[in-house]
Amino acid sequence: MAKVLSKSNIANSNTIEAWQVSQSVDAFTGIVDYDITISGSLTVTGSVNIVSGDLTVRGFANATSSWATDVVNIPTSINRYILPSGSTPTLFNTQMIAGAGTIASGTSIATIDITPVDFTGKVLGSDVFITVGISSSYSTSSMSYYPKADSIGPNFVTFTTTAAAPFNVPFFFTIVYKS
């Protein structure tokens, strides 16, 4: 079981001991396992590498990314929970891929090729879960232009907006699906 950072005996007029400082160094360098909880915002410059364990994301308001067109990563195997709305958490063998695309100016649809993935027989929202985001530095000026995953085919995902945008709408996506 991982340790928890302690501020025991840290108070005005008390002497700070070496162990009180070194526990933070041990926690953030990974020398010793510590459970770390962050309350508030977290800004990361650079890469985030998850070596093992779970990554739980409770939602996001903004995200940034470098844009590329139709970039899909090789599927990554993960064994984590998929939570269809209103259901009990169930552990499935899953795959995850991510990429980016653009809904072109004057259109309301983009179809992204996700070969080598095969969604034959899979259902969006039950077997396949897709999140879509745009850069926080980019504004669609209307939610009508914000892309959403609309449908899946054997080797593609279709993203749509509710109205044709007067400008290109770049977006990024993450797909988690039962393998």
C-alpha positions as CSV (number, residue, x, y, z in Angstrom):
1,M,0.0,0.0,0.0
2,A,1.3,3.4,-0.9
3,K,2.2,6.0,1.8
4,V,0.4,9.3,2.3
5,L,2.3,12.6,2.5
6,S,2.3,13.9,6.1
7,K,2.6,17.3,7.5
8,S,2.9,16.0,11.0
9,N,4.7,18.4,13.4
10,I,5.0,21.1,10.6
11,A,3.8,24.2,12.4
12,N,5.1,27.7,13.3
13,S,8.1,27.6,15.7
14,N,8.7,23.9,15.1
15,T,11.9,22.5,13.6
16,I,11.3,20.9,10.2
17,E,13.0,17.5,10.1
18,A,14.8,16.0,7.0
19,W,12.2,13.2,6.7
20,Q,9.4,15.9,6.3
21,V,11.2,17.3,3.3
22,S,12.5,14.1,1.8
23,Q,9.1,12.4,1.8
24,S,8.0,14.9,-0.9
25,V,11.1,14.3,-2.9
26,D,10.6,10.5,-2.6
27,A,7.0,10.9,-3.7
28,F,7.6,13.1,-6.8
29,T,10.6,11.2,-8.0
30,G,9.0,7.8,-7.5
31,I,11.6,6.4,-5.1
32,V,8.8,5.5,-2.7
33,D,5.1,4.9,-3.5
34,Y,2.9,7.7,-2.3
35,D,-0.8,8.4,-2.9
36,I,-1.0,12.0,-4.1
37,T,-4.3,13.9,-4.3
38,I,-4.5,17.2,-6.1
39,S,-7.3,19.5,-5.3
40,G,-7.7,22.4,-7.7
41,S,-6.1,22.9,-11.1
42,L,-3.1,21.0,-12.5
43,T,-1.0,22.5,-15.3
44,V,1.5,20.1,-17.0
45,T,4.2,21.3,-19.5
46,G,5.7,18.4,-21.3
47,S,4.7,14.7,-21.4
48,V,2.7,12.7,-19.0
49,N,3.7,9.0,-18.9
50,I,1.6,6.5,-17.1
51,V,3.9,3.5,-16.4
52,S,1.3,1.3,-14.7
53,G,-2.0,1.6,-12.7
54,D,-5.2,3.4,-13.4
55,L,-5.9,6.8,-14.9
56,T,-9.3,8.2,-13.9
57,V,-10.5,11.4,-15.5
58,R,-13.6,12.9,-14.1
59,G,-14.1,15.4,-16.9
60,F,-12.4,18.4,-18.4
61,A,-13.4,21.9,-19.6
62,N,-10.5,22.7,-21.8
63,A,-7.6,20.8,-23.4
64,T,-4.9,21.7,-25.8
65,S,-3.1,19.8,-28.4
66,S,-0.8,20.1,-31.5
67,W,-3.0,19.6,-34.5
68,A,-2.5,16.9,-37.1
69,T,-5.0,15.6,-39.6
70,D,-6.4,12.1,-39.4
71,V,-3.6,10.9,-37.0
72,V,-4.5,7.6,-35.3
73,N,-2.2,5.9,-32.8
74,I,-1.6,2.2,-32.9
75,P,-4.2,0.7,-30.5
76,T,-3.0,0.4,-27.0
77,S,-4.2,-2.5,-24.8
78,I,-5.7,-1.6,-21.5
79,N,-7.7,-3.6,-19.0
80,R,-9.9,-1.1,-17.3
81,Y,-13.6,-0.4,-16.6
82,I,-16.1,0.7,-19.2
83,L,-19.1,2.3,-17.6
84,P,-22.2,2.4,-19.9
85,S,-24.6,4.9,-18.6
86,G,-26.6,3.6,-15.6
87,S,-24.7,0.3,-15.4
88,T,-22.6,-1.5,-12.9
89,P,-18.8,-1.2,-13.5
90,T,-17.6,-4.2,-15.5
91,L,-14.0,-5.1,-16.4
92,F,-13.5,-5.7,-20.1
93,N,-10.4,-6.1,-22.2
94,T,-10.2,-2.8,-24.1
95,Q,-8.2,-1.0,-26.6
96,M,-7.6,2.8,-26.8
97,I,-6.6,5.0,-29.7
98,A,-6.4,8.7,-30.2
99,G,-6.2,11.1,-33.1
100,A,-7.2,14.4,-34.6
101,G,-9.2,15.7,-37.5
102,T,-10.9,18.7,-39.0
103,I,-14.4,19.5,-40.1
104,A,-13.8,21.6,-43.1
105,S,-15.3,25.1,-43.6
106,G,-18.8,25.0,-45.0
107,T,-19.4,21.4,-43.9
108,S,-20.8,19.7,-40.9
109,I,-19.2,16.2,-41.2
110,A,-15.8,14.5,-41.0
111,T,-15.1,10.8,-41.4
112,I,-11.9,9.6,-39.9
113,D,-10.3,6.3,-41.1
114,I,-9.2,4.3,-38.1
115,T,-7.7,1.3,-39.8
116,P,-6.5,-1.2,-38.4
117,V,-9.4,-1.1,-35.9
118,D,-12.5,-3.1,-36.8
119,F,-15.8,-1.9,-35.2
120,T,-17.9,-4.6,-37.0
121,G,-20.7,-5.6,-34.6
122,K,-19.8,-3.0,-32.0
123,V,-22.3,-0.3,-30.7
124,L,-21.4,3.3,-30.0
125,G,-22.1,4.0,-26.3
126,S,-22.1,0.3,-25.4
127,D,-18.9,-1.2,-26.9
128,V,-17.2,1.9,-28.1
129,F,-16.8,5.2,-26.2
130,I,-15.5,8.4,-27.9
131,T,-14.6,11.7,-26.3
132,V,-14.0,14.8,-28.5
133,G,-12.3,18.0,-27.6
134,I,-11.0,21.2,-29.1
135,S,-8.1,23.4,-28.1
136,S,-8.8,25.9,-25.4
137,S,-7.0,28.5,-27.6
138,Y,-9.5,27.8,-30.3
139,S,-13.1,29.0,-30.1
140,T,-15.9,27.7,-32.3
141,S,-18.0,30.7,-31.2
142,S,-21.0,28.5,-31.1
143,M,-21.8,25.0,-29.7
144,S,-23.4,24.4,-33.1
145,Y,-19.9,24.0,-34.5
146,Y,-18.6,21.7,-31.7
147,P,-17.9,18.2,-33.2
148,K,-19.4,15.1,-31.7
149,A,-19.0,11.4,-32.5
150,D,-22.0,10.6,-34.6
151,S,-21.6,7.1,-35.8
152,I,-19.1,4.3,-36.4
153,G,-18.4,1.9,-39.3
154,P,-16.2,-1.1,-39.6
155,N,-13.0,1.1,-39.9
156,F,-14.2,4.7,-39.5
157,V,-15.8,7.2,-37.1
158,T,-18.0,10.0,-38.4
159,F,-18.0,13.3,-36.5
160,T,-20.6,15.9,-37.0
161,T,-21.6,19.4,-36.0
162,T,-25.2,20.6,-35.8
163,A,-24.5,23.4,-38.3
164,A,-22.0,24.0,-41.1
165,A,-19.2,26.1,-39.7
166,P,-17.9,29.1,-41.7
167,F,-14.3,28.1,-40.8
168,N,-12.3,24.9,-40.3
169,V,-13.0,23.2,-37.0
170,P,-10.0,21.1,-35.8
171,F,-10.7,18.6,-33.1
172,F,-9.0,15.7,-31.3
173,F,-10.6,12.5,-30.1
174,T,-10.0,9.5,-27.8
175,I,-11.7,6.1,-28.5
176,V,-11.9,3.3,-25.9
177,Y,-13.5,0.1,-27.2
178,K,-14.1,-3.5,-26.2
179,S,-11.5,-5.7,-27.9
